[in-house]
Amino acid sequence: MEAEAVATNALDETRPLRKNRDFTLLWGGQAISQLGSAVSVLAFPLLVLSLNGSAVQAGALGTLQAVIRVAFQLPAGVLADRGSRKRVMQVCDAARAGLFLILAAAVLLDRAPLAVIFLIAGVTAILDVLFSAAEKSIVSQLVPKDQLPEAFATNEARMYGASLTGPPLGGLLYALGRSIPFLFDVLSYALSFLAISFIRKPASPHEVETTKTSMREDVMEGLRHVSGSPFLRAVIFLAAPINFALSAVQFSIILILTDAGHSSRVVGIAQGCIAVGGLIGAFLAARIQKLVPFHRLIIITLALLLVLLLGSALLAGEIAMVVPVTLGLFLAPAVNSALFGKIASVTAARIQGRVISVVVLSAMAAASLAPVIAGLVVELGGGVQAMGTALVATAASLLAAIVCRRTLRTV
């Protein structure tokens, strides 16, 4: 068996990524699962509104899920490093399928009070974070080191594809019946569970610790690793403001276009179009990475985005304001996939879950506040001022990238 595993690993080093059986199973299962999640993202607020819930309650549901995803990042990284990542993903898929089946049945029987909806949404958000930490960490165990950027690029394409097709599909399924989107999600998680079950390679960290440590000690080890890495510190320093800016821009566009009198249908289509730039960029990410070094790619992306966001601000109120944002997201998948590829290639398998969770938490914590801040700025000063806030954050990120360019070049 050991000789067979060695032979399989040697073969994986030479075969194209598309012929890597285990990675293809993981990718395919997650493509379906993320599509289901994108469907339920739209279905949840629609369900709350249909049950005589207010817009505030619908917004509170989204805020609850966002806060949970931030709060559970570090514990999720610890759990991903403590045992079989494959088993963690299987448990999460099985639990999410069960919860959505309960919700679909409750909706079908007209016995779905707001408390139950909020509870199921909150628990599934926890499971989403646990699954994501394990899924990101397992990639380096299924894919050779030199193919990691390409692997994360295909994951980016999967995410943008789900963002593009999920909301329209969710609206269609919801029109057929309020329980249908959640039943679709049950099916997506079941298929993901099945795909993960057929993965053959070991899915646990290669280095197994012999001593038992507490959750706090494991979290602190991940924090120390990140804080001790100049590269990871630089990444967080520039990623936090740009993630805030992008979240603020996308939320501001909804408010600006709505205030300008555009229908919800038009606003929804405009939001979907934004994902097109990222989807196209994801398919070309591997080629872009080969042409441009990582540190230059970041600076070029941020500089281009700054100019394009300025153009979007000048077009505030018109549908055309989404076009510059769409173009600005074209290089984002190349940057993201290169970043996660580098983290996975230089971080020991036993600690990858914690390291990735610390980086994601640090880079995204501020972004979770972006909708609230953008909404407040729009209400007090208007849409152009909200876009100006995003421009300032983007400029700060660009400045950080320029200051840290030597550090970013070292990995």
Secondary structure, 3 states (H helix, E strand, C coil): CHHHHHHHHHHHHHCCHHHCHHHHHHHHHHHHHHHHHHHHHHHHHHHHHHCCCCHHHHHHHHHHHHHHHHHCHHHHHHHHHHCCHHHHHHHHHHHHHHHHHHHHHHHHCCCCCHHHHHHHHHHHHHHHHHHHHHHHHHHHHHCCHHHHHHHHHHHHHHHHHHHHHHHHHHHHHHHHCCCHHHHHHHHHHHHHHHHHHCCCCCCCCCCCCCCCCCHHHHHHHHHHHHHCCHHHHHHHHHHHHHHHHHHHHHHHHHHHHHHCCCCHHHHHHHHHHHHHHHHHHHHHHHHHHHHCCHHHHHHHHHHHHHHHHHHHHHCCCCHHHHHHHHHHCCCHHHHHHHHHHHHHHHCCHHHHHHHHHHHHHHHHCHHHHHHHHHHHHHHHCCHHHHHHHHHHHHHHHHHHHHHCHHHHHCC
